[in-house]
Amino acid sequence: MTSTSKPLSGQIALVTGATRGIGRATALALAGAGAHIVATARTQGGLESLDDEIRALTGEPATLVPLDLSQPDGLDQLGLAIHQRFGHLDLLVHCGAVLGALTPVGHVEPGLWDRVMTVNATATYRLIRSTERLLKAAPRGRALFVTTGRVARPKAFWGPYGASKAAMEHIVRTWADELETTTVRAALIDPGAMRTKMRAEAMPGEDPATLPDPSEIGPLMIELAQADLGQPDTNVDFSAWRKERGQPASA
Ligand SMILES: NC(=O)c1ccc[n+]([C@@H]2O[C@H](COP(=O)([O-])OP(=O)(O)OC[C@H]3O[C@@H](n4cnc5c(N)ncnc54)[C@H](OP(=O)(O)O)[C@@H]3O)[C@@H](O)[C@H]2O)c1
């Protein structure tokens, strides 16, 4: 393979939520583009099967870090481990998240509210806290955070998920503003509806075959990993990006 087909050769990329859906597809796409993948999620078996697929694709193993985003100590240790092993981080793609339950706000069980806010919002801050120095140690660190159109379009029963993602967006935009004088760039990506477990949980009556496969977002992730992202406030809409390239709006 040429260096053009491996544009991320030699780069270290941390992908959260790497066992399923958009995170898994992103890890595979970045590995195919030459990046060394540090993959995290809770499910050891899912990480191992991703590793098998990455080895089959590239001949190289991934680094697997099983962790729960709701455990801040684990996120601190993740940063430390990347520092000790690699000394820097070129790319962070934060895909890990939970939907919680679709329930009227007044009926949300307090434990569920706390869990969704912890995994989707608090973990974003803890991940930034743990990786900022590593991204700054890279020549041009990039951090991509997967968000949702639900933030801009609140809808009945989506309160915990929408609120937690709105908090995530605010944290990322604030951080992006703080990064202006550095070489690190951060962006938000709205993938739109995709054929994943989370989507099926949210919309059980929907035919998954009508939705794009998560692998379709791979080229966008590779492009953003290399892009000279504007700052602050870069928000990339995958549907619009695809339309610009003349690709169909759904699978
Ligand atoms: N699919 C869509 O239509 C859609 C639309 C808009 C935005 N998004 C966003 O896209 C991102 C990926 O979603 P997806 O649809 O690919 O979801 P998914 O298939 O449910 O995958 C979620 C990933 O997050 C990990 N995860 C969940 N809870 C975790 C925890 N407590 N600690 C560590 N990892 C955890 C899961 O792994 P483990 O279970 O192994 O931990 C899994 O790898 C999310 O940020 C979501 O909000 C998705």
The ligand as a MOL file (V3000), in Angstrom:
LIG
                    3D

  0  0  0     0  0            999 V3000
M  V30 BEGIN CTAB
M  V30 COUNTS 48 52 0 0 0
M  V30 BEGIN ATOM
M  V30 1 N -26.9200 5.3220 15.6070 0
M  V30 2 C -27.4760 6.4850 15.4160 0
M  V30 3 O -28.4590 6.6030 14.6790 0
M  V30 4 C -26.8930 7.7160 16.0670 0
M  V30 5 C -27.4580 8.9520 15.7390 0
M  V30 6 C -26.9250 10.1090 16.3170 0
M  V30 7 C -25.8380 10.0010 17.1990 0
M  V30 8 N -25.3300 8.7820 17.5090 0 CHG=1
M  V30 9 C -24.1820 8.7270 18.4180 0
M  V30 10 O -23.1940 7.8930 17.8590 0
M  V30 11 C -22.3740 7.3330 18.8920 0
M  V30 12 C -22.2810 5.8210 18.6850 0
M  V30 13 O -23.5860 5.2830 18.7980 0
M  V30 14 P -24.0020 3.8830 18.1500 0
M  V30 15 O -25.2870 4.1130 17.5080 0
M  V30 16 O -22.8650 3.3180 17.4220 0 CHG=-1
M  V30 17 O -24.3130 3.0750 19.5010 0
M  V30 18 P -24.1010 1.5490 19.9310 0
M  V30 19 O -24.1170 0.6520 18.7690 0
M  V30 20 O -25.0450 1.3170 21.0480 0
M  V30 21 O -22.5910 1.5670 20.5040 0
M  V30 22 C -22.3000 2.2670 21.6890 0
M  V30 23 C -20.8790 1.9850 22.1090 0
M  V30 24 O -20.6500 2.6560 23.3530 0
M  V30 25 C -20.0950 1.7370 24.2860 0
M  V30 26 N -20.5570 2.0580 25.6350 0
M  V30 27 C -21.8330 2.1810 26.0620 0
M  V30 28 N -21.8560 2.4430 27.3790 0
M  V30 29 C -20.5540 2.4750 27.7970 0
M  V30 30 C -19.9320 2.6680 29.0470 0
M  V30 31 N -20.6340 2.8750 30.1840 0
M  V30 32 N -18.5780 2.6310 29.0940 0
M  V30 33 C -17.8500 2.3970 27.9920 0
M  V30 34 N -18.3810 2.2130 26.7700 0
M  V30 35 C -19.7290 2.2430 26.6900 0
M  V30 36 C -20.6260 0.3620 23.8310 0
M  V30 37 O -19.7370 -0.6720 24.1990 0
M  V30 38 P -19.9130 -1.6520 25.4600 0
M  V30 39 O -21.3570 -1.9820 25.5790 0
M  V30 40 O -19.0300 -2.8110 25.0740 0
M  V30 41 O -19.3700 -0.8910 26.6210 0
M  V30 42 C -20.5990 0.5090 22.3190 0
M  V30 43 O -19.3210 0.1980 21.8100 0
M  V30 44 C -23.0490 7.7470 20.1990 0
M  V30 45 O -22.3650 8.8490 20.7340 0
M  V30 46 C -24.4520 8.1440 19.7860 0
M  V30 47 O -25.0010 9.0750 20.6830 0
M  V30 48 C -25.8280 7.6300 16.9730 0
M  V30 END ATOM
M  V30 BEGIN BOND
M  V30 1 1 1 2
M  V30 2 2 2 3
M  V30 3 1 2 4
M  V30 4 1 4 5
M  V30 5 2 4 48
M  V30 6 2 5 6
M  V30 7 1 6 7
M  V30 8 2 7 8
M  V30 9 1 8 9
M  V30 10 1 8 48
M  V30 11 1 9 10
M  V30 12 1 9 46
M  V30 13 1 10 11
M  V30 14 1 11 12
M  V30 15 1 11 44
M  V30 16 1 12 13
M  V30 17 1 13 14
M  V30 18 2 14 15
M  V30 19 1 14 16
M  V30 20 1 14 17
M  V30 21 1 17 18
M  V30 22 2 18 19
M  V30 23 1 18 20
M  V30 24 1 18 21
M  V30 25 1 21 22
M  V30 26 1 22 23
M  V30 27 1 23 24
M  V30 28 1 23 42
M  V30 29 1 24 25
M  V30 30 1 25 26
M  V30 31 1 25 36
M  V30 32 1 26 27
M  V30 33 1 26 35
M  V30 34 2 27 28
M  V30 35 1 28 29
M  V30 36 1 29 30
M  V30 37 2 29 35
M  V30 38 1 30 31
M  V30 39 2 30 32
M  V30 40 1 32 33
M  V30 41 2 33 34
M  V30 42 1 34 35
M  V30 43 1 36 37
M  V30 44 1 36 42
M  V30 45 1 37 38
M  V30 46 2 38 39
M  V30 47 1 38 40
M  V30 48 1 38 41
M  V30 49 1 42 43
M  V30 50 1 44 45
M  V30 51 1 44 46
M  V30 52 1 46 47
M  V30 END BOND
M  V30 END CTAB
M  END
